[in-house]
Amino acid sequence: MTCSQLFFILFAATFLFMGNSDTCSDCFTPSRASYYPNSDDRGTETGRCGYGTFGATINSGDVSAASDLYRDGVGCGACYQVKCSNMNYCSDKGVNVVITDHGSSHNTDFILSSRAFGRMAQNTDAAASLLALGIVDIEYRRVPCSYPNKNITIKIDDNSNYPHYLAFVIWYQQGKKDITSVQLCETQSYECKLLDRSYGAVWTTTSPPSGPLSVRMLFSDENGDETWITPVNDIPSNWKPGDIYDSGVQVIA
Ligand SMILES: *[C@@H]1O[C@H](CO)[C@@H](O)[C@H](O)[C@H]1NC(C)=O
């Protein structure tokens, strides 16, 4: 083999390899899924992501608990396409779910709401058969979340205690990125401090600054690219537990 032939082979191999890894962010991963047996057939208010009442209605109840994909709370709010493999019962498309909880049973990656579990089926009869199986083989992949006409929304947690302790949850994160850090910024001096992820999608701080507050969010994609997003709207200085604030921004992609 000549040197130029060798180079060509190396070049072609590199190219093939890159092509492969490119398409594979869209590849399906084989796994197993079960469903919540004796809860609501839809979402849950008590999921480990801390979404509260929002967790019961988000994505029309097509939600799931994740085991490893929970990623210590970073995976909260991520969307996955989940389709089961049984050709007699399962549709090609499967169902798109949002992660709202942490949990696993019998080596499953997902514990779906029973609504979402049934929606992997071709029709109602097939859904009944699928539910009777309880645990099924599936394939999944991450997909962008979509909340038409919604901005990222900050819900002040009911456990907050004005002005000493601020906890909030982030709702309606679109797209396919993770929120990996959150800063709370005082809006006059623009001094910021990093918040703690208490659990799930809940961020907390003792002694929050006074005055209007800006919640900056760090978005990270699967390649490790990171972008800080500063909302258009601030949290007003007189924030109260239970309040809901529209951030005025949305992240698509
Ligand atoms: C989202 O925020 C923009 C301002 O940035 C605002 O004009 C729009 O009305 C908001 N959308 C909703 C649905 O609240």
The ligand as a Gaussian input file, in Angstrom:
#p B3LYP/6-31G(d) Opt

LIG

0 1
 C      -43.426000      35.815000      26.085000
 O      -42.605000      36.933000      26.310000
 C      -42.743000      37.990000      25.380000
 C      -41.777000      39.079000      25.774000
 O      -40.483000      38.679000      25.723000
 C      -44.157000      38.507000      25.368000
 O      -44.291000      39.481000      24.358000
 C      -45.122000      37.363000      25.119000
 O      -46.448000      37.828000      25.261000
 C      -44.885000      36.234000      26.095000
 N      -45.728000      35.114000      25.724000
 C      -46.655000      34.627000      26.534000
 C      -47.447000      33.496000      25.993000
 O      -46.846000      35.036000      27.657000

